[in-house]
Amino acid sequence: MNLNHFYHYYKSKSGGVSISNLLKASEDFTSSLDWLKKPDTDAPTITGGVTDPNGGTDAQRVNFTANRQSRVQQSVTLSASTQYTFSVYARVNTGTDQFRLRNVTLSAAEAKTVTTSWTRFEYTFTTTTGGVYELSIQNTENVAANIEFFGAMLNVGSSANAYVKVDPSTGGSAPTPAYSGFGDAYGGVTAYYSLRKFTEAETLNAIRVRRSSDDTEQDIGFDSNGDLDSTALLAFVGTGGTDNGYVTKWYDQSGNGNDAINADASEQPLVVSGGTLVEENSKAAIDFDGVDDKLGFTSNLNIGGSPSIIGVLNTAAGDIAWRAGGSDYWYFQTSQLLRYRNGDFDASWTNSDGLPVMTGSQKLVATYKNSTSVELAVDGTSIATKSSGTGTDGFFNNIGSNLLNIDGVWQELIIFDSNQSGNRTGIETNINDHFDIYTP
């Protein structure tokens, strides 16, 4: 630490300078009144008494779990259209490692590489509107990481000011994370199927589940973080090794009533398998078996001639698909990787288009069609635009199976009956902010 930083650190502890650090508990990540440890079931643990840059023992070790969502997070009220710098000192005991400084609200982050020397890392961002922002110090990969931190700080400006210590809060309640769903940001959705809450004020359920032990069914909603209420789900299905929970209905949260259902027990996908929640990247998922699992509509879902289709899924190897009725479909194949057909419009993407491998990993896949072409984006990157035909009205009759069958898990499917390519970045950022699929 340079002398200027040390001077401000010393004077702030003795009351000699005014506080300019907008964060609280800047040296105490264990403060439950200031720092949230997320996610709830896979949060990091904190070890205190670690040697800090000044030779004292005020640093702490954050033991991130093997989950890239593992993080400590603080809410802070910021002004509109203002530049801020988020900073922290960090090091590791041996080798190198990485962590992210992240603005959860803005869905933006910067990865930092840490060595055995104390280094101050900075991340500068500019707010949009005024209000509460969520800032996190977060893991980068689904691999455990033990990183030592000292002196978290947030100040106005394009670079970090001299460090100022701020003590933890006393009294009051623990912070509540702000939740903003997809529907809070984007209107005009034709159908919204997800295991996250559509809007902050949403009162609908996510899915209806049949338990295998007695074929009783129950609706399952959401927890306070906007995720599927897995606690209520497992309490209903049971956690015995033979207990299964099958999805009989995937609710359309858009309010348009396009629920996807299946009363045939042999064709219902799983959400609890052998008493264990089906998950992908630490969030609930629906598992289709690749044989005959599907959820259908009581009447064909009209998506028009220029729809936008966005999905969060992980597919298995081999020929697999999500397909619509009639001549309309959106599916994955070993040979073509991804093919999209809407009436007389037909486009496919192969390895020659630079398409990432679709099988075996969670992906955010999106197609945006106008009257003559369709754009494909994978994990926030536009892959290519294909031109073919003029397009006609499209109709979907089920999720999961029609000639070809999806073998893999789904977490979200969003359908617009209009071209949303102008909103592509915002839409995909919103989705990634919740599911944390790729590093922005």
C-alpha positions in Angstrom: 0.0 0.0 0.0 1.5 3.4 -0.9 1.9 6.1 1.7 -1.1 8.1 0.5 -3.4 5.1 0.9 -1.9 4.3 4.3 -2.4 7.9 5.5 -6.1 7.9 4.6 -6.6 4.5 6.1 -5.0 5.6 9.4 -6.7 8.9 9.5 -10.2 7.4 8.7 -9.8 5.0 11.6 -8.9 7.8 14.0 -11.7 10.0 12.8 -9.4 12.5 11.0 -11.1 12.5 7.6 -14.7 12.4 6.4 -16.0 9.2 5.0 -16.0 9.0 1.2 -16.5 5.2 0.8 -20.1 4.5 -0.2 -19.8 0.8 1.0 -20.3 -0.3 4.5 -18.4 -3.0 6.4 -15.4 -2.4 4.0 -13.3 -4.9 6.0 -15.9 -7.3 7.3 -17.6 -9.5 4.7 -19.2 -11.4 7.6 -21.5 -8.5 8.4 -25.0 -9.9 7.6 -26.5 -6.4 7.9 -24.4 -5.2 4.9 -23.1 -8.1 2.8 -25.3 -10.9 1.3 -23.7 -14.2 0.7 -25.2 -15.7 -2.4 -26.6 -18.0 -3.7 -28.5 -19.1 -0.6 -27.6 -22.8 -1.0 -24.1 -22.4 -2.3 -22.7 -19.2 -0.6 -19.0 -18.6 0.2 -17.7 -18.9 3.7 -15.5 -16.2 5.3 -12.3 -16.7 7.2 -11.1 -13.7 9.3 -7.8 -12.8 10.9 -5.8 -12.8 7.7 -2.7 -10.6 7.3 -3.7 -7.3 5.6 -1.6 -5.0 3.4 -0.6 -3.0 6.4 0.8 -5.9 8.4 -2.3 -6.2 10.6 -4.9 -8.9 10.6 -7.9 -7.1 9.2 -8.1 -9.0 5.8 -10.5 -11.9 5.2 -10.4 -14.9 3.1 -13.5 -15.5 0.9 -13.9 -19.2 0.2 -15.9 -19.3 -3.0 -17.8 -22.5 -3.6 -17.4 -24.3 -7.0 -20.1 -22.1 -8.5 -19.5 -19.0 -10.6 -22.5 -17.4 -8.8 -20.8 -17.7 -5.4 -20.4 -14.1 -4.2 -20.7 -11.5 -1.5 -23.0 -8.7 -2.5 -24.0 -5.3 -1.1 -26.9 -2.9 -2.0 -26.1 0.8 -2.4 -28.2 3.7 -3.5 -26.5 5.6 -6.3 -27.3 8.7 -8.4 -28.3 8.7 -12.0 -25.8 9.1 -14.9 -22.8 9.1 -12.5 -19.5 7.4 -12.8 -18.4 5.2 -9.9 -15.3 3.1 -9.2 -15.6 -0.2 -7.2 -12.3 -1.4 -5.8 -10.8 -4.0 -3.4 -7.3 -5.3 -2.5 -6.8 -9.0 -3.2 -4.2 -11.8 -3.2 -3.9 -15.6 -3.1 -1.6 -17.7 -1.0 -0.1 -19.6 -4.0 -0.2 -19.4 -7.8 -2.9 -17.3 -9.4 -6.7 -17.2 -9.4 -9.5 -15.0 -10.6 -12.6 -13.2 -9.3 -15.1 -10.7 -10.7 -16.0 -7.2 -9.6 -19.7 -7.1 -10.8 -22.5 -4.6 -11.0 -25.4 -7.1 -10.8 -28.0 -4.4 -11.6 -26.2 -3.3 -14.8 -25.4 -6.9 -15.7 -21.8 -6.0 -16.2 -18.5 -7.3 -14.7 -14.8 -7.4 -15.0 -12.7 -10.5 -14.3 -9.5 -9.9 -12.3 -6.4 -12.1 -12.1 -4.9 -12.4 -8.6 -1.4 -13.2 -7.6 0.4 -13.7 -4.3 1.0 -9.9 -3.9 -1.5 -7.5 -2.5 -3.0 -5.6 -5.5 -5.8 -3.1 -5.7 -8.3 -4.0 -8.4 -10.7 -1.4 -9.8 -13.9 -1.6 -11.9 -15.5 1.7 -13.2 -19.1 1.9 -14.3 -21.7 4.6 -15.1 -25.2 4.4 -13.7 -28.3 4.8 -15.8 -31.1 5.7 -13.5 -30.8 6.6 -9.8 -31.7 4.0 -7.2 -30.5 0.8 -5.6 -27.6 -1.1 -7.3 -26.3 -4.5 -6.3 -22.5 -4.8 -6.3 -20.7 -8.1 -5.9 -17.3 -9.6 -5.4 -17.8 -12.9 -7.2 -16.3 -16.2 -8.4 -15.5 -16.5 -12.1 -15.9 -20.2 -12.8 -17.6 -23.3 -11.4 -14.4 -24.1 -9.5 -13.8 -23.4 -5.8 -11.5 -20.4 -5.2 -10.0 -19.1 -1.9 -9.0 -15.4 -2.3 -8.0 -12.9 0.4 -9.6 -9.5 0.3 -9.1 -6.2 2.1 -10.6 -2.8 1.8 -13.7 -2.9 -0.4 -14.6 0.6 -1.6 -16.9 2.5 -3.8 -16.4 6.2 -4.7 -17.6 8.7 -7.3 -15.1 9.1 -10.1 -13.2 7.3 -12.8 -10.6 5.8 -10.5 -10.3 4.6 -6.9 -9.7 7.2 -4.3 -7.4 6.7 -1.3 -8.9 3.9 0.8 -11.3 4.8 3.6 -12.5 2.3 6.1 -16.2 2.1 6.9 -17.5 0.1 9.9 -20.3 -2.4 9.7 -23.9 -1.4 10.3 -25.4 -1.8 13.8 -29.0 -2.7 14.3 -31.7 -2.9 11.6 -32.4 -5.7 9.2 -30.3 -7.6 6.8 -30.4 -6.2 3.2 -32.9 -7.7 0.8 -31.7 -8.2 -2.8 -33.5 -6.2 -5.4 -35.2 -8.5 -8.0 -36.3 -7.3 -11.4 -37.7 -9.9 -13.7 -37.7 -10.1 -17.5 -41.3 -8.7 -17.6 -40.3 -5.7 -15.6 -38.0 -4.7 -18.5 -39.7 -6.0 -21.6 -43.3 -6.0 -22.7 -45.1 -7.5 -25.6 -44.2 -11.1 -24.8 -46.4 -13.7 -26.5 -45.5 -16.5 -24.1 -43.0 -16.7 -21.2 -42.0 -20.1 -19.7 -39.4 -20.0 -17.0 -38.3 -21.2 -13.7 -37.7 -17.6 -12.6 -40.3 -15.0 -11.8 -41.5 -12.9 -14.7 -41.9 -9.7 -12.8 -41.1 -8.5 -9.3 -44.8 -8.3 -8.5 -45.7 -11.6 -10.2 -48.2 -13.8 -8.3 -48.5 -16.6 -10.8 -46.9 -20.0 -10.4 -44.0 -21.4 -12.4 -45.1 -25.1 -12.9 -47.6 -27.7 -11.8 -45.9 -30.9 -10.5 -47.1 -34.5 -10.1 -45.4 -36.5 -7.4 -44.8 -40.1 -8.3 -45.7 -41.6 -5.0 -49.5 -41.0 -5.3 -50.0 -38.9 -8.5 -51.1 -35.9 -6.4 -50.4 -32.5 -8.2 -49.5 -29.1 -6.7 -48.6 -25.7 -8.1 -45.1 -24.4 -7.3 -44.2 -20.7 -7.3 -41.1 -18.6 -6.5 -38.9 -17.7 -3.6 -37.8 -14.2 -2.6 -34.9 -14.3 -5.1 -37.3 -14.9 -8.0 -36.1 -18.5 -8.4 -38.3 -21.6 -8.4 -39.4 -22.3 -4.8 -37.3 -25.5 -4.5 -38.0 -25.8 -0.8 -41.7 -26.0 -1.3 -41.2 -28.3 -4.3 -39.0 -30.8 -2.4 -41.3 -30.7 0.6 -44.2 -31.7 -1.7 -42.5 -34.3 -3.8 -40.3 -35.8 -1.0 -36.6 -36.4 -0.9 -36.6 -40.2 -0.8 -34.4 -41.9 -3.4 -37.4 -43.0 -5.4 -39.4 -39.8 -5.3 -39.9 -38.1 -8.7 -41.6 -34.9 -9.6 -43.1 -34.6 -13.1 -44.1 -31.3 -14.7 -47.7 -31.5 -15.9 -48.0 -27.8 -16.7 -45.5 -25.1 -17.5 -47.3 -21.8 -16.9 -47.2 -19.0 -19.3 -46.4 -16.1 -17.0 -47.1 -13.5 -19.7 -50.8 -13.4 -18.8 -51.7 -14.6 -22.3 -52.9 -18.0 -21.1 -50.6 -20.0 -23.3 -49.9 -22.7 -20.7 -48.0 -25.8 -21.9 -49.5 -29.0 -20.5 -49.5 -32.8 -20.7 -51.9 -35.1 -18.9 -50.1 -38.2 -20.1 -47.9 -39.4 -17.2 -45.5 -41.3 -19.6 -44.7 -38.0 -21.5 -44.1 -35.6 -18.6 -40.6 -34.2 -18.1 -38.8 -34.3 -14.7 -38.1 -31.5 -12.3 -37.3 -33.7 -9.3 -35.4 -37.0 -9.9 -35.0 -39.6 -7.2 -35.7 -37.0 -4.5 -33.1 -34.5 -5.9 -33.9 -31.2 -7.6 -33.0 -31.2 -11.3 -30.5 -28.3 -11.7 -28.3 -26.6 -14.2 -25.7 -24.1 -13.1 -27.2 -24.3 -9.5 -30.7 -23.3 -10.7 -33.7 -25.5 -11.2 -34.3 -27.0 -14.6 -36.8 -29.2 -16.4 -35.4 -32.5 -17.9 -36.8 -33.8 -21.2 -35.9 -37.5 -21.9 -35.3 -37.3 -25.7 -37.9 -40.0 -26.3 -41.4 -38.6 -25.9 -41.5 -35.9 -23.2 -43.4 -32.8 -24.2 -45.7 -30.1 -23.0 -48.3 -29.0 -25.5 -50.8 -26.2 -26.1 -54.5 -26.6 -26.1 -54.5 -24.7 -29.4 -51.6 -23.8 -31.7 -49.6 -20.8 -30.5 -49.5 -18.3 -33.3 -46.1 -16.6 -33.4 -46.5 -14.7 -36.7 -44.0 -14.4 -39.5 -41.3 -12.5 -37.7 -40.9 -14.0 -34.2 -38.2 -13.9 -31.7 -37.4 -17.1 -29.8 -35.0 -17.2 -26.8 -34.1 -20.2 -24.8 -31.8 -21.2 -21.9 -31.0 -24.9 -22.2 -28.4 -27.6 -22.0 -28.7 -30.4 -24.6 -27.2 -33.9 -24.6 -25.3 -35.5 -27.4 -26.9 -36.8 -30.6 -29.9 -35.6 -32.6 -32.0 -33.5 -30.3 -34.7 -30.9 -30.8 -37.3 -28.5 -29.6 -39.9 -28.5 -32.4 -43.1 -26.7 -33.2 -46.1 -28.1 -35.0 -46.6 -28.2 -38.7 -43.7 -27.0 -40.7 -42.3 -24.8 -38.0 -39.4 -25.8 -35.7 -36.3 -24.8 -33.9 -34.0 -27.7 -33.3 -30.5 -29.0 -32.7 -28.8 -31.7 -34.6 -25.3 -33.2 -34.7 -25.0 -32.5 -38.4 -26.6 -29.0 -38.6 -26.2 -27.9 -34.9 -29.1 -25.5 -35.1 -31.9 -25.2 -37.7 -34.8 -22.7 -37.7 -37.8 -23.1 -39.9 -40.8 -20.8 -40.0 -43.2 -21.6 -42.8 -41.3 -21.3 -46.1 -38.4 -19.7 -44.3 -35.6 -22.2 -43.6 -32.1 -21.5 -42.1 -29.5 -23.7 -40.5 -26.2 -23.0 -38.8 -23.2 -25.3 -38.9 -19.6 -25.3 -37.6 -18.7 -23.2 -40.7 -20.7 -20.3 -39.1 -18.5 -20.4 -36.0 -21.3 -21.9 -33.9 -20.2 -22.9 -30.4 -20.7 -26.6 -29.5 -24.3 -26.8 -28.4 -24.2 -30.1 -26.6 -23.2 -30.7 -23.0 -23.2 -27.1 -21.7 -25.7 -24.5 -20.7 -26.4 -22.0 -23.5 -28.4 -18.9 -24.1 -29.7 -19.3 -27.7 -31.7 -16.7 -29.4 -33.2 -16.2 -32.9 -34.6 -12.9 -34.2 -36.5 -13.0 -37.5 -37.7 -10.3 -39.9 -39.6 -10.8 -43.2 -36.5 -12.2 -45.0 -33.8 -13.3 -42.6 -33.1 -14.6 -39.1 -30.3 -13.7 -36.8 -28.8 -16.2 -34.4 -27.1 -15.3 -31.1 -25.4 -17.6 -28.7 -24.2 -16.5 -25.2 -24.5 -12.9 -26.1 -22.6 -13.1 -29.4 -24.3 -12.7 -32.8 -23.2 -15.7 -34.8 -24.6 -15.1 -38.3 -27.7 -13.9 -40.2 -29.3 -16.2 -42.7 -31.6 -15.1 -45.6 -34.2 -17.4 -47.2 -37.7 -17.0 -48.4 -40.3 -14.4 -47.2 -41.6 -16.2 -44.2 -45.2 -17.0 -43.2 -47.2 -17.1 -40.1 -45.8 -19.7 -37.7 -47.6 -21.9 -35.2 -46.2 -24.0 -32.3 -48.1 -26.9 -30.8 -45.7 -28.1 -28.1 -42.5 -27.8 -26.3 -40.2 -30.8 -26.5 -41.3 -33.2 -29.1 -42.6 -33.5 -32.7 -40.8 -36.0 -34.9 -37.5 -35.0 -33.2 -37.3 -34.9 -29.4 -35.2 -32.8 -27.0 -32.9 -34.7 -24.8 -31.7 -32.2 -22.2 -32.8 -29.6 -19.7 -34.7 -26.3 -20.2 -34.9 -23.4 -17.8 -36.4 -20.6 -19.8 -38.2 -20.1 -23.2 -39.4 -16.7 -24.3 -41.5 -16.2 -27.4 -42.3 -12.9 -29.1 -44.5 -12.6 -32.2 -42.4 -9.7 -33.3 -38.7 -9.1 -34.3 -36.9 -8.0 -31.1 -33.4 -7.8 -32.7 -33.2 -4.1 -31.7 -33.5 -5.2 -28.1 -31.1 -8.2 -28.4 -28.3 -6.9 -26.2 -30.7 -5.9 -23.4 -32.8 -9.1 -23.6 -29.8 -11.4 -23.4 -28.1 -9.3 -20.7 -31.3 -9.5 -18.6 -31.3 -13.3 -19.0 -27.6 -13.7 -18.3 -27.9 -11.5 -15.2 -30.2 -14.1 -13.6 -28.8 -17.4 -14.9 -25.1 -16.2 -15.1 -24.3 -18.4 -18.1 -21.3 -16.5 -19.5 -19.0 -13.7 -18.5 -20.1 -10.3 -20.1 
